[in-house]
Amino acid sequence: MKTAILIISDPKAGEESLARVFNGLAVAAEGKQAGDEVEVSFIGTGTRWPAELSKVTSPVNGLYNAVRDLVVGASCACAAVFGASEGLKACGIEEKKENFLTGTLGLLSLRRYQTEGWQILIF
């Protein structure tokens, strides 16, 4: 099974957003344990999450570290719009630019997941 987990929730949005990222990473961990092909990407305001999840004080830090090897990147244009570029750089998260739309720096390609038969889960 191939599962693409997209984190779009905003860490500034409180407990519901924390629940979303927690559950998204939990699905990634379960898939990893089962030997599935899993990728985690951050889009939209979710590009702010890696900087938060990397903090030792984050309640999700341990889970994030357990699936960090599954994180393939974050949308470059989204990171620029939502002020997350520096945080991504500091965390070593690659900014993805496969989808070059006019007026943007390039976005993570979601179409790639569709054409390659991935199941897409959005948190």
N, C-alpha and C positions, 0 to 999 in steps of 0.2 A: 504494500500500500504506500502511496505517496501523498503526504499531507503538507500543505502550505498553511502556516499559521501567520495571520496578519494581525498585528497589534496596532489598533488605531485609536484606542482610548487615551484620554489625556490625563497624565498624572496630577494635574492641577484640579481635576474634577472630583476628588475625594474617594470615599470608600467604594463606590460602585466601580470606578475606574480601576482601583486596586484589585477588586474582585475579578474584573475582566482579565487583567494581565496575569494574575495568579492562575486563573483557570486555563488561559491560553498556554502558559508555560507548563502547567500540569499535564495538558494534553500532549505537549511536545515531549515531556519526560516519559509519559506512558508509551508513546510511539517509539521513542528511542530504546526503551527497555524491551519492547517487543521486536526490535530489529527493523522497524519500518524506516522508510526514507522520509525524513522530516526536515523542513526548513522553517525558520522563524524570521520574519521581516517586520520592520516598523515603518508605518506610513502615517500620513497626516500628523495630528498632534501626538500620536504614538511615538514619533521620532524623539520625543522628550524623555521617554522611558529609560533608555540605556544609562543615561547619566544618573538617574534615580536608583535604578536597580543595582548599579555598581557600588553604591554606598553600603558599607558594612551595616549601617543602621537600618537599612530597608528590611521590612519583614519578609520580603521575597528574595533577598540577596542569595540565600543558599540555593533556592530553586533555580534562580537565574544562572548561577555559576554551574549548576548541574547540567544545564542545557545550552550553555554559552557556545559550545562547539556547533550547535545547530543554527545559530544566528548568522544569516548570510548577508545582512545589510539593512539599510534604511533608505528611503526615498530621498534623493538629494534635494529636489525642489521643495518637498514637504519640510525637510529640515531647515532650509533657508527661510521659508515663509514663517515657520513657527519657532525660529530662533534656537534650533537645536544643533546646528552644525558644529559648534565648538565642543559641545558635550559629546557628540558622536566621535569626534576626532580624539578627544581625551580618553574615550573608552575603547578606541581601536575598532570602531564599527565602520565598515565601508559604506560610502554613500553610493547608491545605485542610480544609474542614469540611462538605462537601456531604452526607455520610452521618451524620445525627444519630441516634446510638444512645443510649438511656437510660444515664445514668451516665458519659457521655464528653463531651468538649469538641467532638466531631465529627471524623469521619475523612474521608480522601480517598475518593471514591466509585470503587470498582473496577467496580461494576455499569455505570456510564456507559460504560466501555470496551467491555463486552460488548454492550450494547444498540446501540452505534454501530458495531459490527463491527470493532473493533480487534483485532489480534493482541497478546496479552499475553505478555511475556517477563519472567521473574522471576530476579533475580540476587542 
